[in-house]
Amino acid sequence: MLSTLDRVSYWLIATVMGAMVAIVSIQVLLRYGFNSSIDWADDISRLLFVASIFFAMPLAVKEGAHIGIDALVEHLPERIQKGFVRLIAVVCIVLFAVVCWQAAFLVHDQWDENLPTVDLSSALFLVPVCWGTFHSLLHFVPYLGTGVMPRARRIE
């Protein structure tokens, strides 16, 4: 199931980023080439940018590419390192669960508020937050059992 969600996220990211680049490019061409513009381009491109970030977040968790400071932990014995990983996994699962719950609450609460330039709900900004936090939460669950997180390649 998790690999299916990952594949869906990859396709969503590609689609959203493609749409965002197209909209911004057309907007720049119209604004500077023809002294015209698309009213809704700013709102929609901002929505797509937020979506791309939250669709990508769980994939960073999966690859171990999220931000982490492990200068001290990497010098500790393996047993203690695994304990830290489990503790971090619990904290992240709880944090993501709370953020997902609150974002879902806000989606429900703000659904009738529209964006200023297009007849779409402003709550759409929070739908990717729900997706990204729940999907990320699912990636932290296996770390509870193994005590091991993947490590991204370091650039030195």
N, C-alpha and C positions, 0 to 999 in steps of 0.2 A: 504494500500500500504506500509506504513512504517513497519508494522509488518512482511510483506513478505520480505522486504529488511533486516530486523533484522534476520529472519530465514536463509536467504541466507548467511548473514555474519557469523552466527554461523557455518554453514556447511563449508564455505570457510576457516574459522579459523581452524576448526578441520582437514580439508584436508591438508591445507598448513603446519600446525604444524606437522602433521603425516609424511608428505613427508620430511620436514626439519629434523626431528629426524631420520628418516630412512637413509637419505643421509649422515648426519653427523656420524651416528653410523657405517655405512658401510665404510665410509672414514677412521674413526679411526681404525677399524678392519683391513682394508687393509694396512694402513700406518704402524701401530705398530705390526701387526701380520704377515704380508707378505712382508713388505718393498716395498710396491707398493702404488699407489694412483689413484684417479679419477681426471683428470685434471679439470673438470668443477664443482666439488663438492663445492668449495669455492664460486664461483660466484652464483650458483643456491641456495645454502643454505642462502647466504646473501640476495638474491632476495626474498626468501620465508620468511625470518625473517622480512624484511621491510614490506612485504605484510601482515603478521600476525599482526603487530602493527597497520597499518592503517585500516585493516578490523575490529579490535577490538575497535578502538577509538570511533566510534559512539555508541557502546554498553555501553561504560563507560559514555558517555554523557547521554544516556537514563537512566542509573541507578544512576546518580549523583556521580559516582566514579572518575570523573576527579579531578584534583588538584584544590583546592580552599581554600582561606583564609577568613574565615568568623567570626573571633574573634570579630570584631567591629559590623558587620552587624547584627549578631544574637541578639544583645542587643538593636537594634533599634525597633521602633514601626512597626507593620506588614505592614502598608501602605507604609512606606519608604523602607522596605525590598523588597516588591513587585516592587517598582520603580527601585531598584538596579538590581533585577533579569531581568526586562525588558531592562534596559540599557545594562547589560551584554549580554543578548540575541541578541540585535541589533549589538553590537560590534563583537560578535562571528559570527553571520550570515555574516556580511560584511567581516570579516577576512577570514572565510572559503570560501566565494565566490571568493575572490581575489586569495587565494591559489589554489583553484580548477581551476579557469580560467588560471592562470599562469602555473600550472602543465599540463593542457590540451594543452596549447600552446607549452610547452617544449616537450611533447610526440610527437606532430606533427613535431616539429622542429628537434628532435633528433632521429626519428624513423629509419633512415638509418645507425646509428652508432651501431655497434655490440659489444657484450661483448667479452673480449679477448679470452676466452676459449671455447665458444660455439656460434653457429650461431643463436643468439637471439638478439633482439634489446635492447640496454641499456636503452631505453625509458620505458621498462617494469617496471623499478623501480618506475616510476612516475604514472603508471596506478592505483595502490592501493592508492596513494595520492589523485588522483581525486575521486575515489570511497569513501574513508574515509572522505574527507572534505565535499563532497556533501551530503553524508549520515548523517554526524554530523550536518550540516546546517539544514537539515530537522528535526532533533530532537530538535533544538533550537526554531523553529517556534512556537510550542504551548506555550512556555514560555512567548512569547510576550503577548498572551491573558490572561493567568492565572496569570502571575507574580510569579509563584511557580515552583521551580526546585526540583526534587527528591533529597533526601539526602542519601548518602551511610551510611552504618553502620560504626560507629566510633570504632576504636580499642583504648582502653584506658588502 
